[in-house]
C-alpha cells in the first residue's frame, strides 16, 4: 500500500520568513495530493491540493510543488505569520479511489 | 452549519463497554470516510462508503469495529468491548466522490477515552 513520509516533524521560523515542508510517497499510481492544516483541538482543514498533471499550484502565500518522477511534493509558505502556527499534514491518494494516506505531520511555529 | 458534523464530541468509557459514534456528512456528498488519529500522528484510514456501500476496510479495523451507512446519508461507527488502545480521535470526512475531484472535508472528530 501507499506510504507517505513527511519532513521535518517540527519547524520553527521567524515571522516573515518562508517555511518549506516536504513529503515523499511510494505508490506511483497516486495522483492527488492535498495539504491540511490542523490547529490544536480542531479538525484538519484543506489549505491547498495538487493533481499529478500539474507541477505547481499557488494560492496567495501558499504554494505546492510536485515532482512525479521523484515522487515527492512540497508545501511552501511565504511571509509567515503567527497565525500560520499549526500542524500541517500532507496526504496522497488516487482520485476516485477512496482513502488518503497521511504523513505524520509537521508542527510549524512562527515566532513573532 | 453545512459542514461535516460528528456526535458526540467527547466520550469517556470504561474498558469493555461498547460505544457508538455518529457522522453526518455534507448533504450532497456521496462518499464518507472514517479515520483514527492519535497524538502526534496523521489520520489513519479505517473505512469508507460510497453511498450505502462499504467499499474498503483497513486491516486496522478489527472485528470489534463496525461501521454502517444504512441510507447513504449519516454513518455510525461502533466499537465493541473497548480497550485502552482504542483511545484516540475518530474523524469522519466526506467528499463529493465524482468527477475526479475527491477532496475530503473533515468533521470536528469524536475524542474517545477508554479508562
gemmi code that builds the backbone of each chain (N, CA, C; Angstrom):
import gemmi

chains = {
    "A": [
        ("UNK", (0.816, -1.203, 0.000), (0.000, 0.000, 0.000), (0.850, 1.253, 0.000)),
        ("UNK", (0.178, 2.383, -0.046), (0.863, 3.678, -0.086), (1.540, 3.977, 1.241)),
        ("UNK", (2.704, 4.626, 1.158), (3.419, 5.078, 2.344), (3.838, 6.527, 2.106)),
        ("UNK", (3.514, 7.396, 3.037), (3.855, 8.811, 2.903), (4.765, 9.205, 4.058)),
        ("UNK", (5.901, 9.784, 3.729), (6.824, 10.274, 4.743), (6.902, 11.795, 4.659)),
        ("UNK", (6.922, 12.428, 5.816), (6.863, 13.883, 5.888), (8.009, 14.404, 6.749)),
        ("UNK", (8.643, 15.475, 6.271), (9.763, 16.081, 6.996), (9.742, 17.599, 6.843)),
        ("UNK", (10.174, 18.359, 7.849), (10.584, 17.863, 9.166), (9.373, 17.617, 10.065)),
        ("UNK", (9.581, 17.054, 11.216), (8.465, 16.846, 12.139), (8.151, 18.132, 12.903)),
        ("UNK", (9.149, 18.975, 13.113), (8.921, 20.288, 13.705), (9.717, 21.323, 12.931)),
        ("UNK", (9.159, 22.528, 12.867), (9.788, 23.609, 12.117), (9.475, 24.916, 12.819)),
        ("UNK", (10.506, 25.669, 13.129), (10.321, 26.949, 13.787), (10.950, 28.035, 12.919)),
        ("UNK", (10.178, 29.071, 12.626), (10.664, 30.160, 11.775), (10.284, 31.495, 12.406)),
        ("UNK", (10.986, 32.519, 12.000), (10.641, 33.868, 12.420), (9.538, 34.411, 11.510)),
        ("UNK", (8.688, 35.212, 12.092), (7.631, 35.867, 11.308), (8.234, 36.563, 10.099)),
        ("UNK", (7.604, 36.331, 8.944), (8.090, 36.925, 7.710), (8.993, 36.029, 6.888)),
        ("UNK", (9.567, 35.000, 7.540), (10.397, 34.040, 6.808), (9.516, 33.062, 6.048)),
        ("UNK", (10.162, 32.253, 5.208), (9.457, 31.201, 4.478), (9.591, 29.873, 5.209)),
        ("UNK", (8.625, 28.997, 4.984), (8.647, 27.648, 5.558), (8.404, 26.645, 4.434)),
        ("UNK", (9.159, 25.552, 4.473), (9.016, 24.507, 3.464), (8.865, 23.158, 4.164)),
        ("UNK", (7.854, 22.415, 3.780), (7.603, 21.080, 4.314), (7.588, 20.108, 3.134)),
        ("UNK", (8.275, 18.979, 3.317), (8.437, 18.044, 2.198), (7.819, 16.687, 2.503)),
        ("UNK", (7.250, 16.088, 1.478), (6.683, 14.745, 1.608), (7.101, 13.875, 0.436)),
        ("UNK", (7.297, 12.600, 0.719), (7.545, 11.622, -0.335), (6.454, 10.558, -0.260)),
        ("UNK", (6.157, 9.963, -1.399), (5.157, 8.902, -1.441), (5.729, 7.719, -2.200)),
        ("UNK", (5.110, 6.564, -2.025), (5.688, 5.348, -2.593), (4.920, 4.805, -3.790)),
        ("UNK", (3.624, 5.056, -3.850), (2.796, 4.466, -4.899), (2.735, 5.389, -6.118)),
        ("UNK", (3.349, 4.993, -7.201), (3.393, 5.838, -8.401), (2.006, 6.061, -9.009)),
        ("UNK", (1.011, 5.279, -8.588), (-0.354, 5.462, -9.091), (-1.091, 6.582, -8.362)),
        ("UNK", (-0.559, 7.063, -7.248), (-1.203, 8.190, -6.551), (-1.173, 9.414, -7.439)),
        ("UNK", (-2.277, 10.130, -7.480), (-2.355, 11.265, -8.397), (-3.054, 12.481, -7.794)),
        ("UNK", (-3.316, 12.447, -6.499), (-3.963, 13.586, -5.850), (-3.294, 13.804, -4.503)),
        ("UNK", (-2.861, 15.066, -4.247), (-2.018, 15.359, -3.087), (-2.536, 16.604, -2.365)),
        ("UNK", (-3.351, 16.406, -1.331), (-3.849, 17.546, -0.561), (-2.940, 17.846, 0.624)),
        ("UNK", (-3.026, 19.074, 1.090), (-2.353, 19.512, 2.313), (-3.422, 20.045, 3.272)),
        ("UNK", (-3.303, 19.628, 4.534), (-4.251, 20.052, 5.553), (-3.513, 20.785, 6.665)),
        ("UNK", (-4.212, 21.755, 7.241), (-3.730, 22.472, 8.425), (-4.640, 22.104, 9.585)),
        ("UNK", (-4.027, 21.720, 10.704), (-4.821, 21.358, 11.878), (-4.341, 22.153, 13.073)),
        ("UNK", (-5.210, 23.011, 13.565), (-4.913, 23.756, 14.787), (-5.308, 22.893, 15.982)),
        ("UNK", (-4.733, 23.214, 17.122), (-4.912, 22.390, 18.311), (-6.385, 22.199, 18.642)),
        ("UNK", (-6.807, 20.959, 18.723), (-8.181, 20.654, 19.101), (-9.216, 20.861, 18.007)),
        ("UNK", (-8.744, 21.133, 16.788), (-9.688, 21.398, 15.698), (-9.548, 20.369, 14.580)),
        ("UNK", (-10.450, 20.431, 13.644), (-10.441, 19.477, 12.538), (-9.371, 19.830, 11.517)),
        ("UNK", (-8.862, 18.857, 10.770), (-7.967, 19.188, 9.648), (-8.726, 19.988, 8.597)),
        ("UNK", (-8.102, 21.079, 8.136), (-8.712, 21.935, 7.127), (-7.847, 21.920, 5.873)),
        ("UNK", (-8.476, 21.651, 4.736), (-7.741, 21.665, 3.473), (-7.242, 23.077, 3.181)),
        ("UNK", (-5.948, 23.207, 2.850), (-5.424, 24.526, 2.508), (-5.036, 24.629, 1.037)),
        ("UNK", (-4.613, 23.533, 0.451), (-4.256, 23.520, -0.963), (-4.111, 22.079, -1.404)),
        ("UNK", (-4.326, 21.829, -2.684), (-4.139, 20.476, -3.201), (-3.587, 20.565, -4.622)),
        ("UNK", (-3.045, 19.451, -5.093), (-2.467, 19.415, -6.427), (-2.690, 18.044, -7.026)),
        ("UNK", (-2.914, 18.027, -8.332), (-3.051, 16.754, -9.035), (-1.784, 16.487, -9.828)),
        ("UNK", (-1.650, 15.229, -10.252), (-0.386, 14.815, -10.854), (-0.172, 15.374, -12.249)),
        ("UNK", (-1.175, 15.999, -12.841), (-0.979, 16.586, -14.167), (-0.490, 18.030, -14.074)),
        ("UNK", (-0.210, 18.473, -12.846), (0.242, 19.845, -12.623), (1.522, 19.794, -11.799)),
        ("UNK", (2.498, 20.656, -12.113), (3.748, 20.643, -11.383), (3.784, 21.615, -10.215)),
        ("UNK", (2.949, 22.647, -10.278), (2.961, 23.650, -9.224), (1.601, 24.332, -9.162)),
        ("UNK", (1.232, 24.717, -7.961), (-0.024, 25.440, -7.762), (0.194, 26.443, -6.648)),
        ("UNK", (-0.360, 27.619, -6.830), (-0.138, 28.684, -5.849), (-1.452, 29.328, -5.462)),
        ("UNK", (-1.567, 29.680, -4.180), (-2.731, 30.379, -3.677), (-2.260, 31.377, -2.642)),
        ("UNK", (-2.093, 32.611, -3.059), (-1.619, 33.697, -2.200), (-0.258, 33.324, -1.627)),
        ("UNK", (-0.145, 33.156, -0.305), (1.169, 32.894, 0.294), (1.546, 31.418, 0.295)),
        ("UNK", (0.669, 30.580, -0.195), (0.883, 29.136, -0.128), (1.077, 28.577, -1.531)),
        ("UNK", (2.061, 27.695, -1.672), (2.294, 27.038, -2.957), (2.648, 25.584, -2.696)),
        ("UNK", (2.323, 24.746, -3.654), (2.713, 23.333, -3.588), (3.382, 22.968, -4.899)),
        ("UNK", (4.457, 22.209, -4.804), (5.154, 21.711, -5.981), (5.139, 20.199, -5.955)),
        ("UNK", (5.130, 19.592, -7.128), (5.069, 18.139, -7.247), (6.106, 17.670, -8.251)),
        ("UNK", (6.894, 16.679, -7.854), (7.847, 16.026, -8.749), (7.432, 14.562, -8.854)),
        ("UNK", (6.723, 14.225, -9.923), (6.208, 12.867, -10.082), (7.319, 11.845, -10.237)),
        ("UNK", (8.373, 12.234, -10.930), (9.472, 11.297, -11.180), (10.114, 10.876, -9.873)),
        ("UNK", (10.355, 11.860, -9.024), (10.995, 11.581, -7.740), (9.986, 11.184, -6.672)),
        ("UNK", (8.726, 11.308, -6.965), (7.646, 11.004, -6.035), (7.776, 11.813, -4.754)),
        ("UNK", (7.899, 13.115, -4.923), (7.844, 13.963, -3.746), (7.127, 15.271, -4.070)),
        ("UNK", (6.563, 15.847, -3.046), (5.847, 17.105, -3.169), (6.097, 17.946, -1.924)),
        ("UNK", (6.000, 19.240, -2.089), (6.380, 20.162, -1.019), (5.366, 21.285, -0.865)),
        ("UNK", (5.246, 21.750, 0.364), (4.412, 22.905, 0.694), (5.335, 24.068, 1.016)),
        ("UNK", (5.047, 25.200, 0.408), (5.843, 26.406, 0.637), (4.911, 27.492, 1.178)),
        ("UNK", (5.279, 28.054, 2.315), (4.530, 29.172, 2.877), (5.482, 30.359, 2.931)),
        ("UNK", (5.114, 31.442, 2.277), (5.948, 32.642, 2.303), (5.362, 33.661, 3.269)),
        ("UNK", (6.208, 34.592, 3.680), (5.791, 35.689, 4.582), (4.967, 35.149, 5.746)),
        ("UNK", (5.543, 34.193, 6.451), (4.793, 33.523, 7.513), (4.317, 34.498, 8.586)),
        ("UNK", (3.180, 34.149, 9.173), (2.555, 34.945, 10.218), (2.299, 34.050, 11.420)),
        ("UNK", (2.196, 34.611, 12.615), (1.954, 33.770, 13.798), (0.725, 32.866, 13.654)),
        ("UNK", (-0.286, 33.328, 12.941), (-1.490, 32.500, 12.775), (-1.279, 31.309, 11.837)),
        ("UNK", (-0.111, 31.237, 11.211), (0.228, 30.052, 10.422), (0.682, 28.905, 11.324)),
        ("UNK", (0.930, 29.186, 12.580), (1.365, 28.153, 13.522), (0.278, 27.093, 13.660)),
        ("UNK", (0.641, 25.850, 13.376), (-0.312, 24.733, 13.401), (0.455, 23.470, 13.022)),
        ("UNK", (-0.268, 22.350, 12.976), (0.287, 21.113, 12.427), (-0.182, 20.979, 10.981)),
        ("UNK", (0.731, 20.710, 10.097), (0.424, 20.558, 8.682), (0.613, 19.095, 8.271)),
        ("UNK", (-0.366, 18.559, 7.570), (-0.316, 17.182, 7.090), (-0.361, 17.150, 5.572)),
        ("UNK", (0.487, 16.323, 4.988), (0.359, 16.031, 3.569), (-0.360, 14.691, 3.432)),
        ("UNK", (-0.901, 14.445, 2.265), (-1.587, 13.184, 2.006), (-1.470, 12.837, 0.535)),
        ("UNK", (-1.642, 11.559, 0.259), (-1.605, 11.084, -1.122), (-2.759, 10.122, -1.331)),
        ("UNK", (-3.353, 10.195, -2.506), (-4.449, 9.276, -2.820), (-4.576, 9.152, -4.326)),
        ("UNK", (-5.394, 8.175, -4.725), (-5.752, 8.052, -6.134), (-7.141, 8.647, -6.256)),
        ("UNK", (-7.292, 9.644, -7.098), (-8.582, 10.303, -7.242), (-9.638, 9.261, -7.580)),
        ("UNK", (-10.805, 9.392, -6.939), (-11.921, 8.466, -7.138), (-11.635, 7.061, -6.646)),
        ("UNK", (-10.643, 6.903, -5.794), (-10.337, 5.564, -5.293), (-10.354, 5.504, -3.777)),
        ("UNK", (-10.981, 6.477, -3.127), (-11.203, 6.343, -1.702), (-10.165, 6.980, -0.819)),
        ("UNK", (-9.539, 6.156, 0.001), (-8.777, 6.643, 1.129), (-7.590, 7.504, 0.751)),
        ("UNK", (-7.241, 8.391, 1.707), (-5.999, 9.130, 1.636), (-5.036, 8.550, 2.656)),
        ("UNK", (-3.754, 8.531, 2.302), (-2.706, 8.149, 3.235), (-1.988, 9.412, 3.660)),
        ("UNK", (-1.917, 9.629, 4.977), (-1.382, 10.868, 5.513), (0.045, 10.696, 6.007)),
        ("UNK", (0.807, 11.787, 5.937), (2.077, 11.849, 6.637), (1.834, 12.055, 8.125)),
        ("UNK", (2.902, 12.044, 8.896), (2.775, 12.154, 10.351), (2.703, 13.593, 10.843)),
        ("UNK", (2.774, 14.547, 9.944), (2.566, 15.926, 10.325), (3.839, 16.689, 10.621)),
        ("UNK", (3.762, 18.002, 10.426), (4.841, 18.926, 10.768), (4.261, 20.015, 11.647)),
        ("UNK", (4.837, 20.172, 12.832), (4.397, 21.247, 13.725), (5.177, 22.501, 13.381)),
        ("UNK", (4.471, 23.471, 12.822), (5.096, 24.743, 12.437), (4.836, 25.783, 13.519)),
        ("UNK", (5.895, 26.406, 13.970), (5.788, 27.505, 14.933), (6.375, 28.750, 14.291)),
        ("UNK", (5.585, 29.799, 14.232), (6.047, 31.072, 13.685), (6.205, 32.035, 14.851)),
        ("UNK", (7.419, 32.442, 15.091), (7.722, 33.316, 16.229), (7.569, 34.776, 15.819)),
        ("UNK", (6.822, 35.552, 16.621), (6.622, 36.964, 16.277), (7.883, 37.784, 16.502)),
    ],
    "B": [
        ("UNK", (-24.813, 25.458, 10.007), (-23.502, 24.953, 9.599), (-23.699, 23.797, 8.618)),
        ("UNK", (-23.167, 23.913, 7.425), (-23.377, 22.890, 6.405), (-22.180, 21.963, 6.294)),
        ("UNK", (-21.251, 22.011, 7.211), (-20.086, 21.145, 7.178), (-20.387, 19.774, 7.748)),
        ("UNK", (-19.345, 18.948, 7.826), (-19.454, 17.618, 8.412), (-19.622, 17.766, 9.929)),
        ("UNK", (-20.572, 17.044, 10.491), (-20.760, 17.100, 11.940), (-20.608, 15.711, 12.531)),
        ("UNK", (-20.164, 15.672, 13.790), (-19.966, 14.405, 14.488), (-20.523, 14.514, 15.898)),
        ("UNK", (-21.008, 13.387, 16.380), (-21.602, 13.365, 17.712), (-21.347, 12.011, 18.365)),
        ("UNK", (-20.935, 11.961, 19.644), (-20.614, 13.118, 20.473), (-19.229, 13.675, 20.141)),
        ("UNK", (-18.888, 14.779, 20.740), (-17.552, 15.337, 20.545), (-16.529, 14.678, 21.470)),
        ("UNK", (-17.018, 14.240, 22.621), (-16.144, 13.563, 23.575), (-16.903, 12.376, 24.163)),
        ("UNK", (-16.157, 11.285, 24.381), (-16.759, 10.123, 25.005), (-15.730, 9.497, 25.930)),
        ("UNK", (-16.129, 9.326, 27.187), (-15.289, 8.629, 28.145), (-16.013, 7.352, 28.510)),
        ("UNK", (-15.333, 6.229, 28.433), (-15.978, 4.960, 28.714), (-15.015, 4.058, 29.462)),
        ("UNK", (-15.560, 3.036, 30.054), (-14.726, 2.067, 30.754), (-14.388, 0.916, 29.806)),
        ("UNK", (-13.240, 0.356, 30.008), (-12.804, -0.781, 29.205), (-13.866, -1.871, 29.214)),
        ("UNK", (-14.129, -2.395, 28.010), (-15.112, -3.462, 27.896), (-16.491, -2.994, 27.470)),
        ("UNK", (-16.730, -1.683, 27.565), (-18.029, -1.154, 27.153), (-18.058, -0.952, 25.641)),
        ("UNK", (-19.276, -0.873, 25.107), (-19.464, -0.578, 23.689), (-19.742, 0.914, 23.516)),
        ("UNK", (-19.253, 1.480, 22.421), (-19.530, 2.881, 22.123), (-19.942, 3.008, 20.657)),
        ("UNK", (-20.741, 4.021, 20.385), (-21.181, 4.289, 19.021), (-21.048, 5.773, 18.733)),
        ("UNK", (-20.489, 6.086, 17.573), (-20.317, 7.467, 17.152), (-21.129, 7.693, 15.870)),
        ("UNK", (-21.551, 8.931, 15.706), (-22.329, 9.275, 14.518), (-21.627, 10.359, 13.711)),
        ("UNK", (-21.768, 10.267, 12.398), (-21.233, 11.281, 11.490), (-22.313, 11.668, 10.488)),
        ("UNK", (-22.509, 12.961, 10.345), (-23.406, 13.491, 9.310), (-22.561, 14.218, 8.278)),
        ("UNK", (-22.501, 13.709, 7.046), (-21.644, 14.331, 6.024), (-22.295, 15.581, 5.447)),
        ("UNK", (-21.548, 16.275, 4.613), (-22.105, 17.364, 3.818), (-23.172, 16.759, 2.916)),
        ("UNK", (-24.308, 17.408, 2.816), (-25.526, 16.772, 2.303), (-25.387, 16.188, 0.891)),
        ("UNK", (-24.699, 16.796, 0.004), (-24.632, 16.277, -1.368), (-23.466, 15.326, -1.597)),
        ("UNK", (-22.709, 15.029, -0.541), (-21.530, 14.174, -0.681), (-21.901, 12.699, -0.660)),
        ("UNK", (-21.363, 11.959, -1.651), (-21.661, 10.542, -1.762), (-20.720, 9.676, -0.934)),
        ("UNK", (-19.502, 10.170, -0.706), (-18.507, 9.349, -0.017), (-18.332, 9.809, 1.422)),
        ("UNK", (-18.153, 8.825, 2.280), (-17.955, 9.094, 3.700), (-16.830, 8.218, 4.183)),
        ("UNK", (-15.922, 8.803, 4.960), (-14.707, 8.130, 5.420), (-14.611, 8.199, 6.942)),
        ("UNK", (-14.039, 7.177, 7.517), (-13.676, 7.196, 8.937), (-12.166, 7.041, 9.049)),
        ("UNK", (-11.577, 7.897, 9.903), (-10.155, 7.846, 10.192), (-9.981, 7.841, 11.716)),
        ("UNK", (-8.847, 7.380, 12.154), (-8.472, 7.446, 13.568), (-7.164, 8.229, 13.661)),
        ("UNK", (-7.113, 9.124, 14.643), (-5.914, 9.940, 14.817), (-5.461, 9.887, 16.263)),
        ("UNK", (-4.219, 9.496, 16.478), (-3.628, 9.528, 17.813), (-2.628, 10.670, 17.875)),
        ("UNK", (-2.267, 11.033, 19.087), (-1.428, 12.209, 19.308), (-0.107, 12.094, 18.558)),
        ("UNK", (0.194, 13.136, 17.783), (1.461, 13.159, 17.070), (1.475, 12.390, 15.768)),
        ("UNK", (0.319, 11.892, 15.363), (0.240, 11.122, 14.123), (-0.768, 11.749, 13.172)),
        ("UNK", (-0.614, 11.396, 11.891), (-1.625, 11.793, 10.939), (-2.835, 10.873, 11.016)),
        ("UNK", (-3.945, 11.284, 10.437), (-5.117, 10.410, 10.418), (-4.815, 9.080, 9.720)),
        ("UNK", (-5.305, 7.988, 10.316), (-5.157, 6.658, 9.732), (-6.503, 6.191, 9.213)),
        ("UNK", (-6.519, 5.754, 7.977), (-7.748, 5.322, 7.331), (-8.328, 4.085, 8.021)),
        ("UNK", (-9.639, 4.101, 8.249), (-10.335, 2.934, 8.798), (-11.249, 2.292, 7.756)),
        ("UNK", (-12.146, 3.101, 7.174), (-13.086, 2.554, 6.212), (-13.737, 3.684, 5.439)),
        ("UNK", (-14.356, 3.351, 4.285), (-15.120, 4.370, 3.593), (-16.306, 3.770, 2.849)),
        ("UNK", (-17.296, 4.638, 2.632), (-18.545, 4.275, 1.978), (-18.744, 5.122, 0.723)),
        ("UNK", (-19.271, 4.475, -0.289), (-19.817, 5.167, -1.456), (-21.322, 4.951, -1.353)),
        ("UNK", (-22.041, 6.007, -1.095), (-23.468, 5.894, -0.746), (-23.597, 4.922, 0.430)),
        ("UNK", (-24.396, 3.861, 0.308), (-24.552, 2.954, 1.451), (-23.585, 1.783, 1.410)),
        ("UNK", (-22.818, 1.656, 0.349), (-21.909, 0.517, 0.198), (-20.562, 0.793, 0.868)),
        ("UNK", (-20.155, -0.137, 1.719), (-18.833, -0.039, 2.347), (-17.816, -0.641, 1.381)),
        ("UNK", (-16.968, 0.201, 0.812), (-16.101, -0.236, -0.274), (-14.718, -0.700, 0.162)),
        ("UNK", (-14.238, -0.219, 1.287), (-12.906, -0.624, 1.722), (-12.811, -0.539, 3.233)),
        ("UNK", (-12.120, -1.514, 3.802), (-11.855, -1.515, 5.232), (-10.377, -1.746, 5.460)),
        ("UNK", (-9.800, -0.967, 6.351), (-8.395, -1.143, 6.694), (-8.223, -2.388, 7.557)),
        ("UNK", (-7.038, -2.961, 7.481), (-6.749, -4.084, 8.374), (-6.649, -3.625, 9.818)),
        ("UNK", (-6.584, -2.274, 10.027), (-6.624, -1.738, 11.384), (-7.987, -1.972, 12.021)),
        ("UNK", (-8.991, -2.166, 11.172), (-10.358, -2.287, 11.654), (-10.605, -3.726, 12.092)),
        ("UNK", (-10.394, -3.976, 13.399), (-10.576, -5.333, 13.896), (-12.059, -5.683, 13.915)),
        ("UNK", (-12.360, -6.943, 14.284), (-13.754, -7.373, 14.289), (-14.555, -6.717, 15.416)),
        ("UNK", (-13.889, -5.948, 16.267), (-14.642, -5.212, 17.298), (-15.231, -3.918, 16.735)),
        ("UNK", (-14.762, -3.538, 15.554), (-15.221, -2.295, 14.928), (-16.226, -2.621, 13.821)),
        ("UNK", (-17.295, -1.854, 13.777), (-18.221, -1.988, 12.660), (-18.767, -0.621, 12.296)),
        ("UNK", (-18.943, -0.411, 11.013), (-19.456, 0.862, 10.528), (-20.618, 0.596, 9.592)),
        ("UNK", (-21.574, 1.514, 9.621), (-22.743, 1.400, 8.756), (-23.082, 2.761, 8.178)),
        ("UNK", (-23.726, 2.724, 7.040), (-24.288, 3.934, 6.441), (-25.589, 3.500, 5.756)),
        ("UNK", (-26.594, 3.220, 6.556), (-27.773, 2.475, 6.067), (-28.544, 3.131, 4.930)),
        ("UNK", (-28.625, 4.426, 4.908), (-29.416, 5.068, 3.849), (-28.554, 5.975, 2.988)),
        ("UNK", (-27.271, 5.774, 3.086), (-26.382, 6.595, 2.274), (-26.258, 8.022, 2.746)),
        ("UNK", (-26.738, 8.292, 3.972), (-26.606, 9.668, 4.489), (-25.650, 9.631, 5.681)),
        ("UNK", (-26.176, 9.603, 6.908), (-25.304, 9.577, 8.072), (-24.669, 8.201, 8.223)),
        ("UNK", (-23.620, 8.141, 9.024), (-22.927, 6.877, 9.282), (-22.708, 6.729, 10.782)),
        ("UNK", (-22.622, 5.475, 11.226), (-22.257, 5.190, 12.604), (-21.036, 4.284, 12.633)),
        ("UNK", (-20.203, 4.511, 13.632), (-19.041, 3.660, 13.887), (-19.195, 3.111, 15.294)),
        ("UNK", (-19.242, 1.799, 15.417), (-19.391, 1.167, 16.724), (-18.109, 0.427, 17.081)),
        ("UNK", (-17.707, 0.573, 18.315), (-16.579, -0.192, 18.844), (-17.118, -1.038, 19.987)),
        ("UNK", (-16.977, -2.326, 19.870), (-17.421, -3.227, 20.925), (-16.244, -3.597, 21.828)),
        ("UNK", (-16.560, -3.843, 23.084), (-15.555, -4.308, 24.056), (-14.303, -3.423, 23.986)),
        ("UNK", (-14.503, -2.133, 24.222), (-13.411, -1.182, 24.066), (-12.191, -1.558, 24.903)),
        ("UNK", (-11.032, -1.195, 24.347), (-9.748, -1.409, 25.004), (-9.060, -0.057, 25.153)),
        ("UNK", (-8.090, 0.022, 26.050), (-7.412, 1.298, 26.275), (-6.715, 1.771, 25.005)),
        ("UNK", (-6.274, 0.848, 24.178), (-5.629, 1.201, 22.924), (-6.560, 1.817, 21.898)),
        ("UNK", (-7.860, 1.781, 22.167), (-8.819, 2.417, 21.261), (-8.915, 3.917, 21.512)),
        ("UNK", (-8.329, 4.396, 22.592), (-8.374, 5.825, 22.895), (-7.708, 6.604, 21.770)),
        ("UNK", (-8.443, 7.518, 21.186), (-7.976, 8.266, 20.015), (-9.042, 9.277, 19.631)),
        ("UNK", (-8.710, 10.088, 18.627), (-9.703, 10.948, 17.994), (-10.227, 10.204, 16.770)),
        ("UNK", (-11.533, 10.083, 16.657), (-12.136, 9.427, 15.499), (-12.713, 10.513, 14.595)),
        ("UNK", (-12.140, 10.608, 13.409), (-12.511, 11.654, 12.465), (-13.349, 11.073, 11.339)),
        ("UNK", (-14.340, 11.814, 10.955), (-15.156, 11.480, 9.806), (-14.895, 12.529, 8.727)),
        ("UNK", (-14.917, 12.118, 7.491), (-14.757, 13.049, 6.373), (-15.746, 12.669, 5.290)),
        ("UNK", (-16.081, 13.615, 4.446), (-16.932, 13.300, 3.301), (-16.397, 13.984, 2.055)),
        ("UNK", (-16.751, 13.446, 0.907), (-16.343, 14.023, -0.370), (-17.445, 13.808, -1.389)),
        ("UNK", (-17.373, 14.604, -2.428), (-18.387, 14.525, -3.474), (-18.335, 13.181, -4.181)),
        ("UNK", (-17.122, 12.678, -4.424), (-16.958, 11.337, -4.974), (-17.283, 11.221, -6.437)),
        ("UNK", (-17.113, 12.309, -7.195), (-17.376, 12.205, -8.629), (-16.538, 13.236, -9.359)),
        ("UNK", (-16.370, 13.015, -10.655), (-15.674, 13.990, -11.473), (-14.191, 14.063, -11.240)),
        ("UNK", (-13.620, 13.055, -10.563), (-12.185, 13.046, -10.351), (-11.708, 13.982, -9.268)),
        ("UNK", (-12.608, 14.716, -8.652), (-12.212, 15.620, -7.568), (-12.764, 15.051, -6.289)),
        ("UNK", (-11.881, 14.540, -5.477), (-12.342, 13.812, -4.307), (-11.837, 14.450, -3.033)),
        ("UNK", (-11.884, 15.765, -2.977), (-11.423, 16.476, -1.790), (-12.246, 16.071, -0.592)),
        ("UNK", (-11.564, 15.691, 0.469), (-12.222, 15.252, 1.686), (-12.307, 16.403, 2.680)),
        ("UNK", (-13.487, 16.587, 3.241), (-13.730, 17.607, 4.249), (-14.001, 16.904, 5.565)),
        ("UNK", (-13.283, 17.328, 6.590), (-13.330, 16.626, 7.857), (-14.338, 17.233, 8.834)),
        ("UNK", (-14.873, 16.373, 9.673), (-15.663, 16.808, 10.808), (-14.763, 17.142, 11.991)),
        ("UNK", (-15.354, 17.594, 13.099), (-14.561, 18.011, 14.266), (-13.993, 16.848, 15.062)),
        ("UNK", (-14.487, 15.638, 14.802), (-13.963, 14.470, 15.490), (-14.702, 14.137, 16.772)),
        ("UNK", (-14.589, 12.879, 17.167), (-15.045, 12.410, 18.474), (-13.824, 11.901, 19.215)),
        ("UNK", (-13.550, 12.523, 20.351), (-12.405, 12.079, 21.148), (-12.863, 11.006, 22.121)),
        ("UNK", (-12.300, 9.814, 21.967), (-12.647, 8.681, 22.828), (-11.540, 8.453, 23.844)),
        ("UNK", (-11.938, 8.359, 25.100), (-11.026, 7.984, 26.173), (-11.557, 6.726, 26.821)),
        ("UNK", (-10.727, 5.680, 26.819), (-11.107, 4.416, 27.443), (-10.307, 4.254, 28.728)),
        ("UNK", (-11.029, 4.178, 29.850), (-10.352, 4.096, 31.154), (-10.075, 2.662, 31.558)),
    ],
}
model = gemmi.Model(1)
for chain_id, residues in chains.items():
    chain = gemmi.Chain(chain_id)
    for i, (resn, *xyz) in enumerate(residues, 1):
        res = gemmi.Residue()
        res.name, res.seqid = resn, gemmi.SeqId(i, " ")
        for name, pos in zip(("N", "CA", "C"), xyz):
            atom = gemmi.Atom()
            atom.name, atom.element = name, gemmi.Element(name[0])
            atom.pos, atom.b_iso = gemmi.Position(*pos), 0.0
            res.add_atom(atom)
        chain.add_residue(res)
    model.add_chain(chain)
structure = gemmi.Structure()
structure.add_model(model)
structure.setup_entities()
